[in-house]
Amino acid sequence: MKISTKGRYALRLMLDLALNNTGEPVRIKDIAARQEISDKYLEQIISTLNKAGYVRSIRGPQGGYRLAKEPEKYTVGMILRLTEGSLAPVSCLEDETNMCERQETCATLRLWQMLNAAIGDVVDKVTLADLVEWQNEISDNYVI
């Protein structure tokens, strides 16, 4: 499993919204500048996040986006599954029911199940609030 730029940028976008959660909407143009990501690409990603109800759009000249919920309510897994789809390391684990004809005789299936569970344990435990805290720790360690 490899997380695409869409998934990574969605996390960065959501983190940026959480870090800049002042009550005022945040413009995509500003996020794009801070994150050094194309605003056109971020517009595609924000559309997905908006349709899922993860962000709220505010229209008008002072418009932009805000998180729909508090950062503690979002897990990394929620955001990545929305943008990436399945996080399974192999295709036979992507659906709820394993349809692989070899599952009864596949010695590696247990390994893939363990890896899939480990990935889920991590991404479903870490919240957007954790990422905010980690970002603030990095920023607090900055010394001139």
MDTraj code that builds the backbone (N, CA, C; nanometers):
import mdtraj as md
import numpy as np

residues = "MET LYS ILE SER THR LYS GLY ARG TYR ALA LEU ARG LEU MET LEU ASP LEU ALA LEU ASN ASN THR GLY GLU PRO VAL ARG ILE LYS ASP ILE ALA ALA ARG GLN GLU ILE SER ASP LYS TYR LEU GLU GLN ILE ILE SER THR LEU ASN LYS ALA GLY TYR VAL ARG SER ILE ARG GLY PRO GLN GLY GLY TYR ARG LEU ALA LYS GLU PRO GLU LYS TYR THR VAL GLY MET ILE LEU ARG LEU THR GLU GLY SER LEU ALA PRO VAL SER CYS LEU GLU ASP GLU THR ASN MET CYS GLU ARG GLN GLU THR CYS ALA THR LEU ARG LEU TRP GLN MET LEU ASN ALA ALA ILE GLY ASP VAL VAL ASP LYS VAL THR LEU ALA ASP LEU VAL GLU TRP GLN ASN GLU ILE SER ASP ASN TYR VAL ILE".split()
xyz = np.array([
    [0.0835, -0.1176, 0.0000],
    [0.0000, 0.0000, 0.0000],
    [0.0879, 0.1237, 0.0000],
    [0.0562, 0.2132, -0.0889],
    [0.1282, 0.3389, -0.0968],
    [0.0244, 0.4500, -0.1035],
    [0.0366, 0.5475, -0.0157],
    [-0.0579, 0.6594, -0.0126],
    [-0.0229, 0.7546, -0.1270],
    [-0.1230, 0.7887, -0.2071],
    [-0.1017, 0.8773, -0.3217],
    [-0.0905, 1.0231, -0.2764],
    [-0.0558, 1.1093, -0.3713],
    [-0.0499, 1.2524, -0.3391],
    [-0.1876, 1.3028, -0.2964],
    [-0.2933, 1.2471, -0.3527],
    [-0.4284, 1.2909, -0.3150],
    [-0.4524, 1.2696, -0.1662],
    [-0.4165, 1.1523, -0.1151],
    [-0.4341, 1.1237, 0.0267],
    [-0.3444, 1.2094, 0.1144],
    [-0.2186, 1.2226, 0.0743],
    [-0.1241, 1.3033, 0.1529],
    [-0.1658, 1.4504, 0.1544],
    [-0.2064, 1.5011, 0.0390],
    [-0.2471, 1.6415, 0.0312],
    [-0.3780, 1.6647, 0.1061],
    [-0.4677, 1.5670, 0.1056],
    [-0.5929, 1.5813, 0.1820],
    [-0.5620, 1.5948, 0.3307],
    [-0.4671, 1.5155, 0.3794],
    [-0.4273, 1.5272, 0.5205],
    [-0.3655, 1.6639, 0.5482],
    [-0.2785, 1.7088, 0.4587],
    [-0.2164, 1.8401, 0.4778],
    [-0.3198, 1.9521, 0.4734],
    [-0.4180, 1.9400, 0.3831],
    [-0.5240, 2.0392, 0.3729],
    [-0.6061, 2.0434, 0.5011],
    [-0.6468, 1.9274, 0.5493],
    [-0.7256, 1.9210, 0.6728],
    [-0.6442, 1.9724, 0.7917],
    [-0.5164, 1.9391, 0.7965],
    [-0.4297, 1.9881, 0.9035],
    [-0.4184, 2.1400, 0.8963],
    [-0.4028, 2.1940, 0.7770],
    [-0.3940, 2.3388, 0.7605],
    [-0.5218, 2.4063, 0.8091],
    [-0.6374, 2.3485, 0.7752],
    [-0.7646, 2.4044, 0.8236],
    [-0.7716, 2.4002, 0.9758],
    [-0.7249, 2.2920, 1.0345],
    [-0.7271, 2.2797, 1.1804],
    [-0.6310, 2.3791, 1.2454],
    [-0.5143, 2.3960, 1.1882],
    [-0.4154, 2.4883, 1.2438],
    [-0.4602, 2.6338, 1.2309],
    [-0.5381, 2.6635, 1.1294],
    [-0.5826, 2.8002, 1.1033],
    [-0.7300, 2.8184, 1.1371],
    [-0.7762, 2.7447, 1.2345],
    [-0.9161, 2.7464, 1.2776],
    [-0.9393, 2.8635, 1.3728],
    [-0.9545, 2.9821, 1.3148],
    [-0.9747, 3.1035, 1.3944],
    [-1.1208, 3.1451, 1.3992],
    [-1.2068, 3.0700, 1.3330],
    [-1.3466, 3.1083, 1.3212],
    [-1.3764, 3.1695, 1.1855],
    [-1.2722, 3.2185, 1.1199],
    [-1.2865, 3.2749, 0.9856],
    [-1.2604, 3.1655, 0.8828],
    [-1.3298, 3.1693, 0.7680],
    [-1.3028, 3.0704, 0.6641],
    [-1.1621, 3.0869, 0.6069],
    [-1.1053, 2.9747, 0.5653],
    [-0.9702, 2.9738, 0.5099],
    [-0.9820, 2.9535, 0.3589],
    [-0.9131, 3.0376, 0.2835],
    [-0.9196, 3.0287, 0.1373],
    [-0.8247, 2.9217, 0.0853],
    [-0.8685, 2.8540, -0.0193],
    [-0.7858, 2.7505, -0.0836],
    [-0.6544, 2.8113, -0.1320],
    [-0.6613, 2.9319, -0.1834],
    [-0.5414, 2.9999, -0.2331],
    [-0.4366, 3.0135, -0.1216],
    [-0.4816, 3.0431, -0.0006],
    [-0.3900, 3.0581, 0.1125],
    [-0.3309, 2.9234, 0.1550],
    [-0.4153, 2.8205, 0.1563],
    [-0.3663, 2.6863, 0.1900],
    [-0.2640, 2.6422, 0.0863],
    [-0.2970, 2.6637, -0.0401],
    [-0.2067, 2.6246, -0.1491],
    [-0.0699, 2.6916, -0.1342],
    [-0.0699, 2.8180, -0.0982],
    [0.0564, 2.8905, -0.0805],
    [0.1359, 2.8354, 0.0379],
    [0.0680, 2.8140, 0.1510],
    [0.1373, 2.7621, 0.2693],
    [0.1895, 2.6211, 0.2481],
    [0.1107, 2.5380, 0.1797],
    [0.1460, 2.3975, 0.1621],
    [0.2261, 2.3709, 0.0345],
    [0.2404, 2.4744, -0.0480],
    [0.3119, 2.4632, -0.1755],
    [0.2525, 2.3520, -0.2623],
    [0.1201, 2.3586, -0.2755],
    [0.0433, 2.2637, -0.3558],
    [-0.0412, 2.3457, -0.4534],
    [-0.0611, 2.2943, -0.5722],
    [-0.1438, 2.3606, -0.6721],
    [-0.2846, 2.3844, -0.6175],
    [-0.3332, 2.5085, -0.6322],
    [-0.4680, 2.5375, -0.5842],
    [-0.5734, 2.4623, -0.6656],
    [-0.5438, 2.4335, -0.7925],
    [-0.6383, 2.3553, -0.8741],
    [-0.6515, 2.2132, -0.8189],
    [-0.5398, 2.1537, -0.7777],
    [-0.5435, 2.0188, -0.7213],
    [-0.6163, 2.0203, -0.5863],
    [-0.5901, 2.1221, -0.5054],
    [-0.6579, 2.1332, -0.3765],
    [-0.8088, 2.1534, -0.3937],
    [-0.8490, 2.2223, -0.4992],
    [-0.9919, 2.2407, -0.5246],
    [-1.0601, 2.1062, -0.5515],
    [-0.9919, 2.0169, -0.6223],
    [-1.0476, 1.8833, -0.6468],
    [-1.0606, 1.8060, -0.5158],
    [-0.9588, 1.8158, -0.4324],
    [-0.9594, 1.7430, -0.3051],
    [-1.0636, 1.8008, -0.2100],
    [-1.0724, 1.9333, -0.2034],
    [-1.1684, 1.9960, -0.1121],
    [-1.3111, 1.9631, -0.1542],
    [-1.3327, 1.9452, -0.2830],
    [-1.4649, 1.9064, -0.3315],
    [-1.5054, 1.7710, -0.2733],
    [-1.4139, 1.6764, -0.2716],
    [-1.4395, 1.5441, -0.2135],
    [-1.4678, 1.5562, -0.0642],
    [-1.3871, 1.6360, 0.0050],
    [-1.4043, 1.6548, 0.1492],
    [-1.5361, 1.7258, 0.1802],
    [-1.5734, 1.8200, 0.0958],
    [-1.6978, 1.8945, 0.1146],
    [-1.8193, 1.8039, 0.0939],
    [-1.8172, 1.7229, -0.0120],
    [-1.9290, 1.6316, -0.0401],
    [-1.9477, 1.5306, 0.0734],
    [-1.8376, 1.4922, 0.1370],
    [-1.8443, 1.3962, 0.2479],
    [-1.8841, 1.4631, 0.3795],
    [-1.8921, 1.5956, 0.3807],
    [-1.9302, 1.6669, 0.5026],
    [-1.8147, 1.6881, 0.5992],
    [-1.6924, 1.6727, 0.5537],
    [-1.5762, 1.6921, 0.6404],
    [-1.5425, 1.8397, 0.6561],
    [-1.5762, 1.9189, 0.5535],
    [-1.5533, 2.0637, 0.5583],
    [-1.6819, 2.1335, 0.5188],
    [-1.6894, 2.2611, 0.5565],
    [-1.8024, 2.3459, 0.5164],
    [-1.7478, 2.4576, 0.4292],
    [-1.8199, 2.4862, 0.3230],
    [-1.7782, 2.5976, 0.2380],
    [-1.8601, 2.7207, 0.2736],
    [-1.7935, 2.8334, 0.2719],
    [-1.8579, 2.9615, 0.2966],
    [-1.8388, 3.0437, 0.1706],
    [-1.9470, 3.0850, 0.1102],
    [-1.9408, 3.1589, -0.0163],
    [-1.9220, 3.3081, 0.0086],
    [-1.8818, 3.3761, -0.0973],
    [-1.8699, 3.5211, -0.0917],
    [-1.7257, 3.5661, -0.0925],
    [-1.7059, 3.6986, -0.0956],
    [-1.5705, 3.7539, -0.1046],
    [-1.4829, 3.7190, 0.0166],
    [-1.5426, 3.6993, 0.1306],
    [-1.4671, 3.6611, 0.2500],
    [-1.4813, 3.5112, 0.2763],
    [-1.5200, 3.4365, 0.1734],
    [-1.5487, 3.2942, 0.1878],
    [-1.4245, 3.2076, 0.1919],
    [-1.4501, 3.0816, 0.2056],
    [-1.3430, 2.9826, 0.2127],
    [-1.3987, 2.8545, 0.2721],
    [-1.3174, 2.7875, 0.3500],
    [-1.3568, 2.6590, 0.4078],
    [-1.3216, 2.6537, 0.5553],
    [-1.4005, 2.5735, 0.6251],
    [-1.3757, 2.5435, 0.7660],
    [-1.4022, 2.3960, 0.7878],
    [-1.3432, 2.3422, 0.8929],
    [-1.3745, 2.2058, 0.9316],
    [-1.5198, 2.2007, 0.9756],
    [-1.5895, 2.0931, 0.9416],
    [-1.7293, 2.0782, 0.9815],
    [-1.7403, 2.0359, 1.1275],
    [-1.6347, 1.9709, 1.1799],
    [-1.6335, 1.9241, 1.3187],
    [-1.5004, 1.9619, 1.3827],
    [-1.4906, 1.9339, 1.5098],
    [-1.3663, 1.9580, 1.5815],
    [-1.2585, 1.8596, 1.5326],
    [-1.1317, 1.8981, 1.5370],
    [-1.0241, 1.8108, 1.4899],
    [-1.0206, 1.6727, 1.5565],
    [-1.0678, 1.6631, 1.6811],
    [-1.0680, 1.5346, 1.7520],
    [-1.1631, 1.4341, 1.6876],
    [-1.2572, 1.4822, 1.6084],
    [-1.3607, 1.3965, 1.5494],
    [-1.3162, 1.3303, 1.4193],
    [-1.2005, 1.3709, 1.3668],
    [-1.1493, 1.3139, 1.2416],
    [-1.0297, 1.2244, 1.2706],
    [-1.0322, 1.1040, 1.2171],
    [-0.9119, 1.0219, 1.2244],
    [-0.8408, 1.0280, 1.0899],
    [-0.7131, 0.9979, 1.0936],
    [-0.6362, 0.9897, 0.9697],
    [-0.6991, 0.8846, 0.8782],
    [-0.7455, 0.7749, 0.9373],
    [-0.8090, 0.6687, 0.8596],
    [-0.9316, 0.7169, 0.7846],
    [-1.0133, 0.7993, 0.8476],
    [-1.1328, 0.8533, 0.7812],
    [-1.0937, 0.9320, 0.6566],
    [-0.9954, 1.0181, 0.6718],
    [-0.9536, 1.1057, 0.5623],
    [-0.8888, 1.0245, 0.4507],
    [-0.8004, 0.9319, 0.4874],
    [-0.7328, 0.8517, 0.3853],
    [-0.8291, 0.7578, 0.3138],
    [-0.9206, 0.6962, 0.3857],
    [-1.0163, 0.6061, 0.3191],
    [-1.1079, 0.6829, 0.2241],
    [-1.1427, 0.8060, 0.2605],
    [-1.2258, 0.8877, 0.1732],
    [-1.1525, 0.9188, 0.0431],
    [-1.0265, 0.9542, 0.0527],
    [-0.9518, 0.9971, -0.0657],
    [-0.8824, 0.8825, -0.1384],
    [-0.8453, 0.7775, -0.0657],
    [-0.7701, 0.6667, -0.1248],
    [-0.8564, 0.5446, -0.1550],
    [-0.9683, 0.5331, -0.0852],
    [-1.0442, 0.4083, -0.0928],
    [-0.9869, 0.3124, 0.0101],
    [-0.9738, 0.1890, -0.0242],
    [-0.9226, 0.0882, 0.0679],
    [-0.7759, 0.1132, 0.1014],
    [-0.7387, 0.0847, 0.2253],
    [-0.5983, 0.0929, 0.2668],
    [-0.5367, -0.0464, 0.2765],
    [-0.6092, -0.1467, 0.2285],
    [-0.5614, -0.2850, 0.2352],
    [-0.4310, -0.2999, 0.1572],
    [-0.3370, -0.3785, 0.2123],
    [-0.2083, -0.3963, 0.1446],
    [-0.2161, -0.4872, 0.0219],
    [-0.3219, -0.5695, 0.0116],
    [-0.3395, -0.6579, -0.1041],
    [-0.4866, -0.6546, -0.1460],
    [-0.5116, -0.6815, -0.2722],
    [-0.6467, -0.6689, -0.3264],
    [-0.7464, -0.7668, -0.2650],
    [-0.7001, -0.8836, -0.2216],
    [-0.7959, -0.9812, -0.1678],
    [-0.8579, -0.9357, -0.0353],
    [-0.8027, -0.8331, 0.0271],
    [-0.8583, -0.7829, 0.1531],
    [-0.9371, -0.6537, 0.1355],
    [-0.9540, -0.6082, 0.0127],
    [-1.0220, -0.4813, -0.0110],
    [-1.1716, -0.4875, 0.0176],
    [-1.2348, -0.6014, -0.0102],
    [-1.3779, -0.6162, 0.0142],
    [-1.3998, -0.6815, 0.1498],
    [-1.5214, -0.6680, 0.2029],
    [-1.5508, -0.7299, 0.3324],
    [-1.5351, -0.8812, 0.3277],
    [-1.5769, -0.9406, 0.2165],
    [-1.5635, -1.0845, 0.2001],
    [-1.4474, -1.1126, 0.1054],
    [-1.3545, -1.1938, 0.1496],
    [-1.2400, -1.2309, 0.0661],
    [-1.2881, -1.3309, -0.0383],
    [-1.2819, -1.2911, -0.1643],
    [-1.3309, -1.3753, -0.2734],
    [-1.2179, -1.4529, -0.3421],
    [-1.0990, -1.4465, -0.2874],
    [-0.9848, -1.5137, -0.3497],
    [-1.0024, -1.6655, -0.3449],
    [-0.9814, -1.7287, -0.4585],
    [-0.9948, -1.8742, -0.4677],
    [-0.8860, -1.9469, -0.3886],
    [-0.7772, -1.8786, -0.3616],
    [-0.6633, -1.9421, -0.2943],
    [-0.6625, -1.9210, -0.1429],
    [-0.7608, -1.8539, -0.0886],
    [-0.7549, -1.8174, 0.0527],
    [-0.7390, -1.9364, 0.1471],
    [-0.7953, -2.0509, 0.1134],
    [-0.7854, -2.1693, 0.1995],
    [-0.6442, -2.2278, 0.2017],
    [-0.5659, -2.2007, 0.0976],
    [-0.4318, -2.2601, 0.0874],
    [-0.3219, -2.1539, 0.0838],
    [-0.3566, -2.0307, 0.1129],
    [-0.2601, -1.9202, 0.1015],
    [-0.1905, -1.8958, 0.2351],
    [-0.0629, -1.9301, 0.2401],
    [0.0152, -1.9125, 0.3629],
    [0.0414, -1.7647, 0.3931],
    [0.0395, -1.6798, 0.2899],
    [0.0694, -1.5379, 0.3120],
    [-0.0525, -1.4577, 0.3563],
    [-0.1718, -1.5160, 0.3459],
    [-0.2931, -1.4429, 0.3813],
    [-0.2887, -1.3917, 0.5246],
    [-0.2396, -1.4729, 0.6159],
    [-0.2319, -1.4295, 0.7559],
    [-0.1420, -1.3072, 0.7706],
    [-0.0307, -1.3065, 0.6997],
    [0.0599, -1.1911, 0.7017],
    [-0.0124, -1.0659, 0.6543],
    [-0.0845, -1.0769, 0.5417],
    [-0.1552, -0.9605, 0.4872],
    [-0.2648, -0.9144, 0.5824],
    [-0.3317, -1.0063, 0.6481],
    [-0.4350, -0.9699, 0.7458],
    [-0.3738, -0.8975, 0.8655],
    [-0.2590, -0.9469, 0.9105],
    [-0.1907, -0.8805, 1.0226],
    [-0.1462, -0.7401, 0.9837],
    [-0.0913, -0.7264, 0.8637],
    [-0.0473, -0.5956, 0.8155],
    [-0.1669, -0.5011, 0.8010],
    [-0.2762, -0.5511, 0.7460],
    [-0.3971, -0.4712, 0.7296],
    [-0.4491, -0.4229, 0.8657],
    [-0.4496, -0.5116, 0.9643],
    [-0.4949, -0.4755, 1.0988],
    [-0.4023, -0.3707, 1.1612],
    [-0.2713, -0.3853, 1.1404],
    [-0.1750, -0.2900, 1.1967],
    [-0.1931, -0.1516, 1.1343],
    [-0.2133, -0.1474, 1.0044],
    [-0.2372, -0.0196, 0.9370],
    [-0.3634, 0.0458, 0.9942],
    [-0.4708, -0.0324, 1.0041],
    [-0.5963, 0.0192, 1.0590],
    [-0.5807, 0.0688, 1.2010],
    [-0.5062, -0.0055, 1.2819],
    [-0.4848, 0.0354, 1.4211],
    [-0.4194, 0.1725, 1.4296],
    [-0.3236, 0.1987, 1.3434],
    [-0.2526, 0.3266, 1.3472],
    [-0.3401, 0.4396, 1.2931],
    [-0.3916, 0.4232, 1.1721],
    [-0.4638, 0.5346, 1.1099],
    [-0.5972, 0.5637, 1.1778],
    [-0.6532, 0.4646, 1.2456],
    [-0.7802, 0.4880, 1.3144],
    [-0.7608, 0.5383, 1.4571],
    [-0.6377, 0.5385, 1.5037],
    [-0.6081, 0.5886, 1.6381],
    [-0.5627, 0.7345, 1.6347],
    [-0.4924, 0.7733, 1.5310],
    [-0.4382, 0.9094, 1.5210],
    [-0.5460, 1.0024, 1.4664],
    [-0.5692, 1.1126, 1.5380],
    [-0.6712, 1.2097, 1.4972],
    [-0.6053, 1.3338, 1.4367],
    [-0.6881, 1.4154, 1.3767],
    [-0.6410, 1.5435, 1.3247],
    [-0.5889, 1.6299, 1.4391],
    [-0.6493, 1.6187, 1.5561],
    [-0.6018, 1.6924, 1.6740],
    [-0.4602, 1.6470, 1.7113],
    [-0.4317, 1.5170, 1.6981],
    [-0.2955, 1.4679, 1.7236],
    [-0.1970, 1.5310, 1.6264],
    [-0.2357, 1.5392, 1.4988],
    [-0.1478, 1.6002, 1.3989],
    [-0.1230, 1.7476, 1.4301],
    [-0.2268, 1.8172, 1.4772],
    [-0.2109, 1.9577, 1.5177],
    [-0.1090, 1.9667, 1.6309],
    [-0.1228, 1.8789, 1.7290],
    [-0.0292, 1.8776, 1.8421],
    [0.1137, 1.8495, 1.7948],
    [0.1279, 1.7519, 1.7067],
    [0.2611, 1.7175, 1.6555],
    [0.3212, 1.8335, 1.5764],
    [0.2362, 1.9031, 1.4974],
    [0.2851, 2.0182, 1.4213],
    [0.3292, 2.1291, 1.5151],
    [0.2526, 2.1515, 1.6210],
    [0.2898, 2.2556, 1.7177],
    [0.4192, 2.2207, 1.7910],
    [0.4413, 2.0919, 1.8185],
    [0.5677, 2.0502, 1.8810],
    [0.6857, 2.0808, 1.7895],
    [0.6692, 2.0561, 1.6606],
    [0.7764, 2.0851, 1.5635],
    [0.8010, 2.2344, 1.5598],
    [0.6924, 2.3114, 1.5531],
    [0.7047, 2.4577, 1.5436],
    [0.7652, 2.5170, 1.6697],
    [0.7326, 2.4593, 1.7866],
    [0.7856, 2.5095, 1.9135],
    [0.9355, 2.4828, 1.9280],
    [0.9870, 2.3841, 1.8542],
    [1.1283, 2.3503, 1.8622],
    [1.2149, 2.4335, 1.7678],
    [1.1519, 2.5238, 1.6928],
    [1.2264, 2.6053, 1.5983],
    [1.3104, 2.7092, 1.6716],
    [1.4397, 2.7100, 1.6441],
    [1.5309, 2.8025, 1.7105],
    [1.6129, 2.8747, 1.6033],
    [1.6317, 3.0051, 1.6242],
    [1.7136, 3.0838, 1.5289],
    [1.8549, 3.0906, 1.5811],
])
top = md.Topology()
chain = top.add_chain()
for i, resn in enumerate(residues, 1):
    res = top.add_residue(resn, chain, resSeq=i)
    for name in ("N", "CA", "C"):
        top.add_atom(name, md.element.get_by_symbol(name[0]), res)
traj = md.Trajectory(xyz[None], top)
